[in-house]
Amino acid sequence: MVFSVPRYRQERRLSAGLFVLVAGLGSQAHAQTAILKTNPLEQPPADEEWIKVPSTERPIIQDYPHAGVVGQPRRITAKQNRAPNGHQGPWGDFNYGNGEAAGFGPVGRYGAAAWAEDWSYLRDKSKRTDFFDPLKFIALNNSRTIWLTLSGESRLRNWYEEDPFLGRSGKAKSGRFGVRNLLGADLHLGQHVRLFGQLINADAGGWRGYGYGSTYRKRLDLQQGFIELKGKVAGAQSGFMFGRQQFLDAPSYMLYNRETPNVPLSWNGGRFYALWPRIRVDAYDFVQTKTDNRLMFHNTEDYGTRLYGGNTTIIVPSFAVGGEKVHSFLDLFYIRYRYNSGLSAVPTASRALKGTSSRGNLGFRWYGTSASVEYSVGALYQSGTFQYAGIERKSSVRAWAVNTIVGYRHTPSPLHPFLGMQADVYSGGADGQNGTIHTYMAPFNPQTNYLDTTTYVSPSNLVSLSPVVSITPWKGFASLRLKAPFMWRQNANGAIWSSSGPYTFARSYRGGYVGVVPQASLILQLNHHLTWQVYGARFMASKSLRGAGAQSGSYAQSNVTFRF
């Protein structure tokens, strides 16, 4: 699907290129259905009735679940996550909530990673109910053990900013537009092999626009392309993925998919995963994709930016609190990265000193659900080095972060309300180049709406406390979410950080209070394929920050997305 945007003064016209098909090789086939009957991992969980929902049908608002294991618009049972209601893979007890527990990102009817969707049930033509179902299982042999799944997304995004980035960058009263098209092909060659390919093109324009780099404007290129080999290893459902791919097996407040720009984040390398009935493991080593917006099929590998490590998720034995049984998961991870972006800098009184950062993150996340409570508690410790650019000098890094959200859910209500509190603390250090660096960094695009919809403040040297309220009216076709994060500097002598680096202001500022950002998100799931999502926020900077030269400002964003 192609969108175009009218011409605006001093901006070139948007054009959304052409969807081109790329094929790849594959995963389970007809012979696999017999295996599903005997594989305990792939059986529906025996105790799934602990999640109480008013209907056996999957709510349409959960067709494309957002990241974050707590506070989804609607609760989902394990059966609602599997075909034909949802398209999570055969992950057994890891078919929980939005699917993040399995390590492949959020998956509902559609997934943040299209290759994580399981459409194999459409091998039976009688189960086709949607206009696009014939494209989701294209049999390529008589036994229907080799098949092709096609996927696509077109997104039109426009947003208005009164004073971008506290008035310190961009252009006041800016209105920007972005459009992107993604087309994927997933070729399954029997039970053990597949290849996935995905193409992208993107463009941007508007009035008083700014910041249109290679992640906004992109000529036709390969966004993802990998081979996957899978089978049973030591009793586990295992696989090895090699090539260019999305990676979402980390807490989304730490690392995610680069949502605001047009070009999602992708990585090049290898990943091994294994799922047993009660535990799973994941190991990986990647370099980031270097995007080039000038030429077609010209993306390369950025060997200066690396991500590697290992994750484990354990299904914790259930326990009771206040008469309610609690079902929970424990993530343990070590994630290390090397980068030299604008976030790899040490602020001083006059300027930011740039260099290369190498940081290891050792942490956990424990999350779960009872009949009326949802929670997630996570913490990590960051250690490493900072190599100053142009000189033979290093500083050590010692930083940390704590992320929590807990809330009450009234499932029987038609509005399915969620009322909670979110608290996040990211360590900070005093400005200057002497001694150990204590400022926490998350350089790889954490989930945009986890902390601050505007992205004007990033998770560094920050304390954020916010109420969270959501309702899901209109029988699950809409979701309204309200937040108001109050923000302080964790270290009053350190910089405030944006998504691209530390702020500098015309005058010095004192005190810890940064401001409050009341914000709202409205999602309308118009049908299984068309979503309209609207965000609004007002960044209300503190008096001290305004005195230093910062500006308060309003922010609005609209997204229309078509998926198949």
C-alpha positions as a printed Julia matrix, in Angstrom:
564×3 Matrix{Float64}:
   0.0     0.0    0.0
   1.35    3.44  -0.94
   0.69    6.79   0.71
   1.73   10.19  -0.6
   1.79   13.57   1.14
   1.08   16.9   -0.58
   3.92   19.31  -1.36
   4.75   21.87   1.33
   6.94   24.93   0.97
  10.68   24.18   1.09
   9.98   20.48   1.47
  10.07   17.9   -1.26
   7.03   15.79  -1.91
   6.66   12.51  -0.08
   6.48    9.4   -2.18
   6.11    5.95  -0.93
   7.97    3.59  -3.21
   7.03    0.28  -4.38
   6.51   -2.93  -2.55
   8.79   -5.6   -4.02
   8.67   -9.25  -3.1
  11.61  -11.06  -1.55
  11.36  -14.71  -0.69
  13.12  -16.75   1.91
  13.16  -20.25   3.32
  11.51  -21.9    6.23
   9.81  -23.51   9.26
   7.08  -26.02  10.13
   5.02  -27.88   7.57
   2.19  -30.37   7.42
   4.36  -33.08   8.93
   4.83  -30.87  11.96
   1.19  -31.1   12.96
   1.76  -34.64  14.12
   4.68  -33.48  16.24
   2.51  -30.84  17.92
   0.4   -33.59  19.44
   3.32  -35.04  21.35
   5.45  -32.0   22.11
   4.6   -30.8   25.64
   5.86  -27.29  24.91
   3.33  -26.86  22.13
   0.29  -27.99  24.15
  -2.03  -25.29  25.56
  -1.22  -24.52  29.21
  -3.23  -26.64  31.61
  -3.9   -23.81  34.07
  -4.72  -20.96  31.7
  -8.11  -20.4   33.38
  -6.4   -18.17  35.94
  -6.88  -15.3   33.49
 -10.55  -14.29  33.59
 -11.92  -12.46  30.56
 -15.51  -11.66  29.53
 -15.31  -13.29  26.08
 -13.54  -16.2   24.41
 -12.94  -14.05  21.32
  -9.72  -12.07  21.13
 -10.43   -8.31  21.57
  -9.67   -6.53  18.33
  -7.72   -3.83  20.19
  -5.13   -6.54  20.92
  -4.58   -7.37  17.23
  -1.26   -5.51  17.41
  -0.24   -5.35  21.09
   2.19   -2.67  22.22
   5.42   -3.45  24.05
   5.29   -3.78  27.81
   4.0    -6.73  29.78
   1.84   -4.61  32.15
  -1.1    -2.37  31.31
  -2.14   -3.78  27.94
  -5.59   -2.54  26.84
  -7.14   -5.98  27.47
  -6.1    -9.18  29.16
  -5.58  -12.16  26.91
  -5.79  -15.88  27.65
  -3.36  -18.42  26.23
  -6.01  -19.78  23.85
  -6.7   -16.28  22.56
  -3.01  -15.97  21.67
  -3.06  -19.06  19.45
  -4.7   -19.61  16.09
  -7.2   -18.7   14.89
  -7.61  -15.9   17.47
  -3.97  -14.85  17.64
  -0.77  -15.83  15.91
   1.83  -16.38  18.59
   4.01  -19.4   17.93
   3.8   -22.82  19.64
   5.49  -21.56  22.8
   3.48  -23.43  25.46
   3.32  -21.6   28.8
   5.26  -18.73  27.22
   2.07  -17.85  25.28
   1.35  -15.22  27.9
  -0.03  -11.71  27.5
   1.54   -9.9   24.56
   4.02  -12.72  23.92
   7.19  -10.98  25.1
   7.92  -13.85  27.49
   8.89  -16.05  24.53
  11.58  -13.6   23.41
  10.26  -12.57  19.98
   8.56   -9.29  20.85
   4.86   -8.47  21.09
   2.63  -10.71  18.97
  -1.15  -10.7   18.64
  -2.85  -11.14  15.32
   0.22   -9.29  14.04
   3.64   -8.91  15.61
   6.25   -6.19  15.88
   8.4    -8.75  14.03
   6.3   -10.19  11.21
   8.35  -13.4   11.19
   7.18  -14.19  14.75
   3.6   -14.73  13.53
   2.37  -18.31  13.03
  -0.1   -18.7   10.14
   0.39  -22.43   9.61
  -3.2   -23.25  10.62
  -4.3   -21.82   7.26
  -2.93  -24.98   5.69
  -6.6   -25.94   6.04
  -8.36  -23.72   3.48
 -11.66  -24.04   5.33
 -10.22  -21.85   8.11
  -9.78  -18.84   5.86
 -12.03  -16.01   7.04
 -10.2   -12.85   5.94
  -9.68  -11.31   2.51
  -5.89  -11.51   2.95
  -5.8   -15.09   4.29
  -4.86  -16.56   0.86
  -1.6   -14.55   1.1
  -0.76  -15.91   4.55
  -0.42  -19.54   3.46
   0.56  -20.13  -0.17
   1.25  -23.85  -0.59
   4.15  -24.62  -2.92
   3.91  -28.42  -3.04
   1.12  -31.0   -3.05
   1.68  -32.1    0.54
   1.55  -28.42   1.67
   4.77  -28.83   3.66
   6.43  -25.97   1.79
   4.63  -22.64   1.93
   5.02  -18.9    1.66
   3.58  -16.22   3.96
   3.43  -12.62   2.76
   3.2    -9.64   5.11
   3.01   -5.89   4.71
   2.68   -2.6    6.52
   2.15    0.98   5.37
   2.28    3.71   7.99
   1.48    7.41   7.59
   2.67    9.47  10.55
   2.37   13.2   11.11
   3.21   15.21  14.18
   3.23   18.79  15.4
   5.71   20.3   17.88
   5.32   23.73  19.4
   8.9    23.95  20.72
  10.84   20.75  19.92
  13.33   19.5   22.47
  12.63   22.23  25.02
  13.31   24.85  22.35
  16.96   23.79  22.06
  16.87   22.13  18.62
  14.56   21.67  15.67
  12.17   24.41  14.55
   9.31   25.98  16.48
   5.79   25.12  15.35
   7.06   22.3   13.19
   4.72   19.96  11.35
   6.35   16.84   9.96
   5.11   13.89   7.95
   6.59   10.46   7.5
   5.54    7.46   5.45
   7.01    4.0    5.27
   6.21    0.73   3.52
   7.38   -2.7    4.62
   6.81   -5.88   2.62
   7.93   -9.29   3.82
   8.02  -12.86   2.56
   8.5   -15.89   4.79
   9.24  -19.13   2.91
   8.96  -22.3    5.01
  10.76  -25.36   3.67
   9.34  -28.12   5.77
   9.9   -28.42   9.47
  13.46  -27.23   9.96
  14.41  -24.45   7.51
  13.11  -21.07   6.48
  14.28  -17.8    4.97
  12.68  -14.45   5.74
  13.11  -11.28   3.72
  11.65   -7.8    4.19
  11.97   -4.68   2.05
  11.51   -1.06   3.09
  11.12    2.35   1.53
  10.36    5.58   3.37
  10.11    9.34   2.91
   9.46   12.47   4.97
   8.34   16.08   4.51
   6.14   18.78   6.01
   6.53   22.4    7.05
   9.41   23.75   9.12
  10.72   20.21   9.12
  14.02   19.13  10.59
  16.1    16.05  11.3
  15.28   14.06   8.18
  18.23   11.68   8.18
  18.65    8.15   6.9
  16.14    6.81   9.43
  13.37    8.97   7.91
  14.15    8.94   4.18
  15.1     5.61   2.7
  15.17    4.36  -0.86
  14.18    0.76  -1.45
  16.43   -1.56   0.56
  16.64   -4.8    2.48
  15.35   -4.23   6.0
  15.61   -7.87   7.1
  16.95  -11.03   5.51
  17.91  -14.15   7.44
  17.91  -17.91   7.42
  16.58  -19.9   10.36
  17.42  -23.52  11.15
  15.37  -25.14  13.88
  14.61  -28.41  15.58
  14.91  -30.24  18.88
  18.14  -29.74  20.89
  18.42  -31.34  24.35
  14.65  -31.59  24.51
  14.13  -27.92  23.72
  12.43  -26.27  20.77
  15.52  -24.55  19.37
  16.62  -22.43  16.48
  19.51  -20.5   14.98
  18.83  -17.31  13.04
  21.6   -15.79  10.92
  21.46  -12.59   8.91
  19.79   -9.19   9.18
  16.93   -9.24  11.68
  14.93   -7.45  14.35
  15.92   -8.21  17.92
  13.35   -7.64  20.67
  14.43  -10.02  23.44
  15.1    -7.34  26.06
  12.93   -5.18  28.3
  11.4    -2.58  25.98
  12.36    0.21  28.39
  15.97   -0.73  27.67
  16.01   -1.61  23.96
  13.29   -1.69  21.33
  12.39   -1.14  17.7
  13.07    2.55  16.87
   9.39    3.5   16.65
   9.37    7.26  15.93
  11.51    7.33  12.74
  10.4     5.52   9.6
  13.18    2.92   9.51
  13.02    0.35  12.33
  16.17   -0.83  14.07
  17.76   -3.96  12.6
  20.84   -6.02  13.41
  23.25   -8.3   11.56
  24.59  -11.5   13.05
  23.51  -14.71  14.72
  21.04  -15.68  17.41
  20.44  -19.03  19.11
  17.31  -19.72  21.16
  15.93  -22.73  23.03
  12.56  -23.14  24.77
  11.8   -25.86  27.3
   8.39  -26.1   29.0
   9.41  -23.9   31.98
  12.6   -22.12  30.93
  14.1   -20.61  27.8
  17.54  -19.26  26.84
  18.77  -16.9   24.15
  22.31  -15.98  23.02
  23.25  -13.51  20.28
  25.97  -11.4   18.7
  25.04   -8.55  16.34
  26.33   -5.42  14.65
  23.88   -2.67  13.76
  22.67   -1.97  10.24
  24.08    1.23   8.76
  21.35    2.91   6.72
  22.06    4.87   3.55
  19.27    7.05   2.16
  20.96    7.96  -1.13
  21.03    4.69  -3.06
  18.83    1.63  -3.41
  20.01   -1.55  -1.71
  22.97    0.22  -0.17
  22.59   -0.54   3.54
  25.7    -2.04   5.11
  26.93   -3.21   8.51
  28.08   -0.76  11.17
  30.9    -2.69  12.83
  31.45    0.12  15.32
  28.05   -0.57  16.92
  27.7    -3.98  18.51
  25.12   -5.79  20.65
  25.74   -9.19  22.23
  24.8   -11.19  25.3
  22.41  -13.77  26.67
  18.95  -13.9   28.25
  17.03  -16.47  30.29
  13.34  -16.49  31.17
  12.04  -18.76  33.93
   8.38  -19.49  34.65
   8.18  -18.96  38.41
   6.05  -21.46  40.39
   2.71  -19.85  41.21
   2.05  -18.55  44.71
  -0.83  -16.85  46.52
  -1.1   -13.31  47.89
  -4.28  -12.16  49.61
  -6.18  -15.17  48.37
  -5.21  -14.58  44.72
  -2.85  -16.85  42.83
   0.08  -15.05  41.18
   1.6   -16.32  37.93
   4.93  -14.73  37.05
   8.07  -14.83  34.93
  11.67  -13.96  35.78
  14.03  -12.57  33.13
  17.78  -12.71  33.79
  20.07  -11.07  31.27
  23.52   -9.85  30.42
  23.44   -7.46  27.47
  26.56   -5.67  26.31
  26.86   -2.98  23.69
  29.44   -0.79  22.03
  28.46    2.5   20.38
  29.71    5.98  19.49
  26.5     7.92  18.82
  25.53   11.28  20.33
  24.64    9.45  23.54
  28.29    8.41  23.86
  29.46   11.7   25.34
  30.65   13.28  28.57
  29.09   16.72  29.23
  31.32   19.53  30.51
  30.61   23.17  31.29
  31.43   24.26  27.74
  30.7    21.26  25.49
  30.14   17.53  25.28
  33.27   15.41  24.86
  32.61   12.57  22.43
  34.0     9.07  22.35
  33.18    5.37  22.22
  31.25    3.61  24.98
  31.35   -0.06  25.87
  28.77   -1.05  28.49
  27.61   -4.33  29.95
  24.17   -4.6   31.54
  23.56   -7.26  34.19
  19.97   -7.3   35.32
  16.6    -8.9   35.91
  12.91   -8.29  35.35
  10.19  -10.03  37.37
   6.65   -9.6   36.11
   3.33  -11.29  36.64
  -0.41  -11.22  37.1
  -3.04  -12.16  39.64
  -6.8   -11.87  39.28
  -6.71   -8.13  39.96
  -3.05   -7.03  39.96
  -0.37   -6.67  37.27
   3.23   -5.79  38.04
   6.75   -5.58  36.64
   9.91   -4.93  38.67
  13.31   -4.65  37.03
  16.82   -3.47  37.83
  20.2    -3.54  36.15
  23.8    -2.57  36.78
  25.86   -1.05  33.98
  29.64   -1.29  33.87
  32.22   -0.62  31.19
  34.5     2.03  29.74
  34.39    5.3   27.81
  37.2     5.92  25.32
  37.63    9.64  24.63
  37.85   10.52  20.93
  41.24   11.65  19.69
  43.19   11.01  22.89
  44.57    7.96  24.66
  42.35    8.18  27.69
  39.58    6.09  29.2
  37.09    6.48  32.02
  35.3     3.66  33.76
  31.49    3.43  33.76
  29.41    2.48  36.81
  25.68    3.13  36.41
  22.32    1.57  37.24
  18.57    1.72  36.62
  15.39    0.58  38.37
  12.08    0.23  36.51
   8.74   -0.65  38.11
   5.06   -0.52  37.29
   2.2    -1.99  39.32
  -1.53   -1.6   38.92
  -5.04   -2.8   39.61
  -7.14   -4.31  36.82
 -10.93   -4.66  37.02
 -11.45   -7.31  34.37
 -15.25   -7.79  34.71
 -15.96   -4.14  33.83
 -16.92   -3.39  30.21
 -14.23   -0.68  30.24
 -11.56   -3.1   31.5
  -9.9    -0.28  33.52
  -6.28   -0.33  34.65
  -5.11    2.0   37.43
  -1.43    1.94  38.27
   1.78    3.73  39.2
   5.04    3.71  37.26
   8.39    4.6   38.83
  11.73    4.71  37.01
  15.14    5.78  38.26
  18.21    6.14  36.02
  21.52    7.01  37.62
  23.35   10.21  36.79
  26.74   11.74  37.38
  28.12   15.23  37.74
  29.21   16.95  34.55
  32.93   16.93  33.87
  35.6    14.58  32.62
  37.19   13.6   35.9
  36.59   10.24  37.53
  34.09    7.46  36.93
  31.04    8.02  34.7
  27.83    7.29  36.6
  25.22    8.26  33.99
  23.07    5.38  32.75
  22.59    5.11  28.98
  20.08    3.26  26.76
  21.36    4.02  23.24
  19.14    1.67  21.23
  15.71    3.28  21.08
  13.71    2.19  24.12
   9.95    2.04  23.62
   8.84    5.58  22.8
   5.79    5.74  25.03
   7.21    3.95  28.05
   8.66    7.12  29.55
   7.85   10.23  27.54
   5.84   10.37  24.31
   7.69   13.51  23.17
  11.15   11.84  23.54
  12.44   15.22  24.76
  13.9    13.58  27.87
  15.77   10.29  27.65
  16.37    7.68  30.38
  19.59    9.15  31.78
  20.14   10.98  35.09
  16.41   10.87  35.7
  13.76   10.05  38.28
  10.26    9.67  36.83
   7.06    8.99  38.75
   3.74    8.73  36.93
   0.16    7.59  37.49
  -1.17    5.38  34.69
  -4.86    5.06  33.84
  -6.36    3.21  30.89
  -9.8     2.15  29.73
 -10.94    0.14  26.72
 -14.38    1.34  25.58
 -16.51    0.42  22.56
 -16.34   -3.33  23.12
 -12.59   -3.47  22.72
 -12.29   -1.4   19.54
 -10.56    1.49  21.31
  -8.12    2.15  24.12
  -7.46    5.38  26.01
  -4.35    5.68  28.18
  -3.43    8.64  30.4
  -0.09    9.37  32.08
   1.58   12.33  33.78
   5.25   11.62  34.53
   6.82   14.01  37.03
  10.56   14.2   36.38
  13.63   15.11  38.42
  17.35   14.86  37.83
  18.76   11.92  39.77
  21.98   13.93  40.22
  21.3    17.67  40.46
  24.85   18.4   39.23
  24.45   16.39  36.03
  23.0    17.13  32.61
  19.49   16.54  31.37
  19.61   14.25  28.34
  17.55   14.2   25.17
  17.27   11.24  22.82
  20.31   12.52  20.9
  22.63   13.76  23.66
  23.0    16.11  26.66
  21.2    19.45  26.67
  23.06   22.73  26.88
  21.21   25.87  27.96
  21.96   29.57  27.68
  22.16   29.94  31.45
  22.94   27.6   34.33
  20.06   25.92  36.13
  19.72   24.66  39.65
  17.61   22.14  41.48
  16.46   18.7   40.57
  12.92   19.2   39.29
  12.7    19.01  35.48
   8.94   19.21  34.87
   5.8    17.21  34.23
   4.53   15.79  30.93
   0.78   15.06  30.97
   0.05   12.86  27.98
  -2.7    10.8   26.4
  -2.83    7.99  23.86
  -5.95    6.95  21.95
  -5.95    3.84  19.75
  -8.83    3.03  17.41
  -8.66   -0.43  15.84
 -10.98    0.23  12.91
 -10.77   -3.35  11.64
  -8.24   -6.18  11.65
  -6.01   -4.27   9.22
  -6.44   -0.56   9.88
  -5.31    1.26  13.04
  -5.52    4.93  13.93
  -3.44    6.03  16.89
  -3.29    9.57  18.3
  -0.91   10.96  20.94
  -1.0    14.29  22.71
   1.33   15.74  25.35
   2.36   18.99  26.98
   5.91   19.3   28.29
   5.65   21.67  31.26
   9.23   22.61  32.12
  10.09   23.68  35.66
  10.55   27.35  36.54
  14.28   26.84  37.03
  14.62   25.12  33.67
  12.67   27.85  31.9
  14.91   30.4   33.57
  17.91   28.63  32.04
  16.42   29.0   28.57
  14.21   25.92  28.12
  10.74   26.19  26.63
   7.54   24.39  27.52
   5.63   23.08  24.52
   2.8    20.98  23.16
   3.18   17.85  21.09
   0.67   15.95  18.94
   1.09   12.88  16.75
  -1.22   10.87  14.51
  -0.56    7.47  12.94
  -2.64    5.6   10.38
  -1.31    2.09   9.82
  -2.42   -0.63   7.43
  -1.21   -4.2    8.0
  -1.8    -7.57   6.46
